[in-house]
Structures are given as structure tokens and as C-alpha cells.
């Protein structure tokens, strides 16, 4: 994430996130949800990206291919932080 004064990088996640259609749109929706409760844009984007990365890691442990990963990702998004 970049702003005019800050830079942040999340070094987590899985390559399977790039193999499933819609994960970019999903990340945008998560970012909007985080921004609704966090006034700082970079912090909200960082929270959403971390949320998606952790969910991706959880889903990858349960699946080997993109088709099953997609379903497990939806479940994992609900489980992050529980």
C-alpha cells in the first residue's frame, strides 16, 4: 500500500489467490468494509490485505487446486480472527 507519506507491504498469502477469478474484487470489498470502520486509508487497506492473505493461507491448507480453494477461501474469510 502506498500513500504520499507511507508505504506498507504484506508478505503473506498464497499464489492460489491469483488463480481464482474475483479475488481482486473481493479484496476491494474487504477494503471498503475496513475503511467504513477505520478512518486511515492505509491502515484500512493493510487490514483488508492481511485479512485476505491469512484467509488464503488457511484455505490453501484445506485444498490443492483452485476450484476447492475458492470455496475454502469463503469459509476462511469468516474464520480469520476467531
C-alpha positions in Angstrom: 0.0 0.0 0.0 1.2 3.4 -0.8 0.2 6.9 0.2 2.0 10.2 -0.3 3.8 9.7 3.1 3.7 5.9 3.9 4.4 2.6 2.4 3.4 -0.9 3.7 3.7 -4.4 2.3 2.1 -7.6 3.4 4.4 -10.6 2.9 1.8 -13.3 3.4 -0.8 -15.1 1.3 -0.6 -17.8 -1.4 -0.2 -18.0 -5.1 -3.6 -19.6 -5.3 -5.2 -16.2 -4.7 -4.0 -15.2 -8.2 -5.5 -18.3 -9.8 -9.1 -17.6 -8.7 -11.3 -15.2 -10.6 -12.8 -12.4 -8.3 -10.2 -12.3 -5.6 -9.3 -8.7 -6.6 -12.9 -7.6 -6.4 -13.2 -9.4 -3.1 -10.2 -7.6 -1.8 -11.8 -4.3 -2.9 -14.9 -5.1 -1.0 -12.9 -6.1 2.2 -11.0 -2.8 1.9 -14.3 -0.8 1.7 -15.6 -2.7 4.7 -12.4 -1.9 6.7 -12.5 1.7 5.5 -16.0 2.0 6.8 -14.7 1.4 10.4 -11.2 2.8 10.1 -10.5 6.5 9.2 -7.0 6.0 7.9 -6.9 4.7 4.3 -3.5 2.9 4.6 -4.5 1.2 7.8 -7.8 0.1 6.3 -6.1 -1.3 3.2 -3.4 -3.0 5.3 -6.1 -4.6 7.4 -8.0 -5.9 4.4 -4.9 -7.2 2.7 -3.8 -9.0 5.8 -7.3 -10.5 6.3 -7.3 -11.8 2.7 -3.8 -13.1 3.0 -4.5 -15.0 6.2 -7.7 -16.4 4.8 -5.8 -17.5 1.7 -3.2 -19.3 3.8 -6.0 -21.1 5.7 -7.8 -22.1 2.5 -4.6 -23.4 0.9 -4.1 -25.8 3.8 -7.5 -27.4 3.0 -7.3 -27.5 -0.8 -4.8 -28.4 -3.5 -6.4 -26.8 -6.6 -8.1 -23.5 -7.4 -11.7 -24.9 -7.5 -11.7 -26.2 -4.0 -9.6 -23.3 -2.8 -12.3 -20.8 -3.9 -14.9 -22.5 -1.6 -12.4 -22.8 1.3 -11.5 -19.2 0.9 -15.0 -18.0 1.6 -15.1 -20.1 4.7 -11.7 -18.9 5.8 -12.6 -15.3 5.4 -15.3 -15.8 8.1 -12.8 -17.7 10.4 -10.0 -15.1 10.4 -9.7 -13.6 13.9 -11.9 -16.2 15.6 
